[in-house]
């Protein structure tokens, strides 16, 4: 019974670390997905000169500029505060001026978001491994204490 309890403690701690590492990877995936949407909107408006309503109709659950932010609202909790602010500013700037003026705004916001995304990519792999290592370590320590 004692060994079974110790094994369960270890398995639960490792699974918790795995959960945290997967959550980190999912947050990075959401961040990359939002970056791709921002690039798509920028290219359609500034390069292809597609009308805003047509662009937004191509994005699922999005019917207006405010709808773009709302359609991703449930995913934004995974983002850092700076990423949310940049995405919000991006959504607010859609359709506010001509294509050339918007291009400058979009490019500035995309470069800020891209810099944050690069840092996040660098940290994600290390953070996920850290969560797994720490959870295995604490699980092993708990097993040693328990036995």
N, C-alpha and C positions, 0 to 999 in steps of 0.2 A: 504494500500500500504506500509505503514511504517512497519507494522508487518510482511508482506510478505518478504520485504527486509531484515529485521532482522533475520527472520528464514532462509533465503537463506545464509546469512553470516555465521550463526552458522553451518548449514549443510555442507557448503563448507569447513569450517575450520576443522570440525570433519572428513570429507572425506579425506582431505589432511593429517591429522594425521594417519588415517587408511592406506593411501597409503605409508607413510614413515615406518610404522610398518611392513607392508607386504614386503616392500623392504628389511628391515633388516632381516626378516625371510627367504626370498629368498636367500640373500647373505650367510646366514648360511647353507642353503640347498645345495648351489653350493659348498661351502667349504667342506661339508661332502661328497658330491659326488666325488669330486676330491680326497679326502682322501681314499675313497673306491677303486677308480681306482688305486691309488698308492699301496695300499695293495694287490690288485689283481695282478698287475704286479710283485711286489716283491715275492709273493707266487709262481707264475708261474715260474719265473726265478730261484729262490733260492731253492724252495721245490720240485716242480714238474719237474724242469729242461727242461721246454718247450722252444723250440727255439723262439728267439725274434720275428721273422717274423710271426709266428703262433699266438703268444700272441697279437701282435698289430693288426692282422687281426680280432681278436675277439672284438676289441674296435671299435665302429662305427666311420666312417670318419677318420680312422687312418691307414696309410700304412707304416710309418717309425717312428723312434724315434722323429724326428723333427715334423712329422705329429701328434704325440700325443699332443705336445704342441699346434700346430695349430688347432687341432680339438676342443680344449677347450679355444682357444684364446678369443672368444666372451664372454665367461663366466668369464674370469679372471678379468674383470673390477670390478666385485663385491668383489674381494678378496683384502685383505690388501697387502701392498708391500712385507712384509716378506713371506706371503703365496705364492705369485707369484714367488719370488726368489727361494724358496725351491722347488716348482713344476718345475721350469725351470732347476734347478740343478739336480733334479730327472730325468727329461727327457734327460738331457745331459749325465747322467751316465749310461743309459741303453745300454748294449752291449759293454761297453768300456773295460771290463776285465772279469775275470772268475766269476763264480757264488758266490764263497765264498767271494771274494773281494767286489763284488757288494752287497752282503748281508750286510756287515758292513756299506757301504755307504748308502744303502736304509734304514737300521735300524736307522742310525743317523738322516737322513733327516725326516723319519717318526716320530721319537720321537720329533723333533723340531716342525713339523707340528701339531702333536697331542697336544702338549702343547699350541700352539696358538689356536687350535680348542676348547680346554677345556675352555680357557679364553673367547673365542668368544661365546660359548654356555651360559656361566654364564652371560655375558653382554646382550645377545640378548633379553631375556625375559624382563629384566628391561628396556632396551632401547625402545622396542616396546610399553610397557606400558607408558613410559615417553612421547613418541611422542603422543600417544592418549590423555593422560592427559593434556599435554600442549596445544594441538590443541583445546581441549574442553574448557580449561580455556580461551585461547585467543579469541576463538569464542564467549564465554559468555561475556567477557569484551567488545568485539566489539559490541555485541547486546546491552549491557547496555549503551555504549557510543552513539550508533545509536539512541536508544529510548530516 
